[in-house]
Amino acid sequence: MTDISSTQQVSTQALKRTSFLWSVLRNPLGLLATIILLVVLLTAIFAPAVAPFDPSHVEIFKVNVAPSSDYWLGGDGSGRDIFSRLVYGARNTLVGASIAVAVAALIGVTGGLAAGYYGRILDVASSWVADGLMALPAIIVLLAFFQALGSSIHLSMAVFGIMLSPGFFRLTRSLVRSVRNELYVDAARVSGLSDFRIMWRHILLVIRAPVVIQASIVAGIAIVIQAGLEFLGLGDASIPTWGGMLQDAFDNLYVAPISVYWPGLAIAITVGSLVLLANVIRDRMQQGDAPPKVSRLPKPEPKPSPISSVSDDTLLDIRDLVVGYPGKGEWKQVVKAVTMSVKRGEIFGLVGESGSGKTQTAFAVLGLLSKGGRILSGSITFDGIDLTALSASQMHALRGKRIAYVPQEPMSNLDPSFRIGWQLVEPMVSVLGISQAEAKERALALLARVGLPHPERVFQCYPHQISGGMAQRVLIAGAVSCKPDLLIADEPTTALDVTVQAEVLELMRDLQAEYGMSIILVTHNFGVVADMCDTVAVMRDGAVVETAEARKLFAAPGHEYTRMLLDSVLEDPDTRTYSPPKEASA
């Protein structure tokens, strides 16, 4: 059994994420900006303890007075302490900026997540709205709204947040489109998680760093715009803000010119620190490429599915399935009239060379074809249900609970941001509706059942802290956690060494016998087929060229392509014997 080896398996992404904050603080500019922003924030929070006077306290004989032991920064045009108003002004200014950032992020990030994840009409409509908002002159809109909203600068900043939301929308949408087809996102879909959970827990966590940068920049813009509105006299004069102080200092510029420096420096230093921190964080990030554009094609005309009788012992029946992807002016078929049936409790082998259409057939059953892919014709009947006629929500209800999936690359299908235990518990809570405690108990039992030593320790590990063989066992445990009727295993042993391959295959055979589920084993390894499968279908160029019982196929292959594959793999076909699968225990 392979032991936990964090030294050999630590991924580059996990290392960057762990040391990200430390790398920012090690940068002198990043450290300086962080310290300044913390000082400003703490000053705003503890303003009553920091300010020596109430911001509205007036001394008639200290109008525009120079700095002294009483008024540290001098008095303003009404005889109020500039330092006290500067401290309280930090609170009110930051509150206004926070409102703008919160509104902009809430609208922009939510819209960007949905548009980038779902695409199509929602993406087009949301982009039009965002483009329309960007075309409006923000200052003129704010001045117009100010007449309707009154002197509340907070309401004005909420409106300004709406005007700033397209920046968050465009950024989030672009980032989501670049990660929505990652393998761990597909794994989350297969496990039965809702789109909401996937977007907010898996995708948003990955793209959070650029969003934080955008928030820093938008906060600086909001502070400047708020100060500008207040400088124009559009705010409430009774509430101390940096913009209002700047306006008062400008009115008394020739009497007390030094008064204009303090609010000006506060605005400049705070905004500069926000921008500087954003730049430092940006320097620590790697920007991804934009996703390629897909050519637009007319929708294919659906062809009627053949009507056939399916026996009671047939769990999955595929008839004349055709899957296509958009090409240059036409649909390129990658699966061509595939027909096959999988019985209940059967291990069905889907064999062929790379590019033969095995995985695309499996993804068609799962309803997880890649972007642009579509079922052009044919039917997929699962336990009497035509999967091709189901809506996305209806298909979602089957995935993870009745149809499960074990992927080819275990390390890429585990989300590096979460511990192993959380990734096992979340689907069970979501799909089965059980409590966290019960899901954890089941997860630990499953980890022990798949042969992992020290289940508690593995439960607390991150994916980079376990080996590939252990990761594959974790994925198998997750796939069978909801006791599915059908398990689709796509090259489950390709990335593993020979010893671990044998252990994983033995585990899958035992679980199949224990749960009585059917398995579709997608592979190009005839040795695996001989050891595991009851029935075998051989695919070539997207079509099934031969289907037979495993014993008959190895003894007397009927198609020349099958004979060619066997002759290429087996050095001595005459000595190869067929090992029937173990009988399912009662």
Protein Blocks (a to p, Z undefined) as FASTA:
>chain_A
ZZddfklmocfklmmmmmmmmmmmmpmklmmmmmmmmmmmmmmmmmmmmpmbdfkbccfk
lgoiacdfklmnopafkopafklmmmmmmmmmmmmmmmmmmmmmmmmmmmmmmmmmngmm
llmmmmmmmmmmmmpcfklmmmmmmmmnojafklmmmmmmmmmmmmmmmmmmmmmmmmmm
gmklmmmmmnopafklmmmmmmmmmmmmmmmmmmmmmmmmmmmmmmmmmmnopacfklcc
fklmmmmmmmmmmmmmmlmmmmmmmmmmmmmmmmmmmmmmmmmpccdddddddddddddd
ddddddddddfklmbdcehiacddddehiacdfbghiacdddehiacdddddehilmmmm
mmmmnopacehiacfbdcddeehiafklpcfklmmmmgojlmccddfblmlmpcfkbcfk
lmmmmmmmmmnopafklmmmmmmmmmmmnopahkllmmmpcfklpcfklmmmmmmmmmmm
nopabdcdehkllmpcfklmmmmmmmmmmmmmmnopacddddfbfklmmmmmmbdcddee
hiafbdcdfklmmmmcfbfklmmmmmmmmmblmlpccdddddddZZ
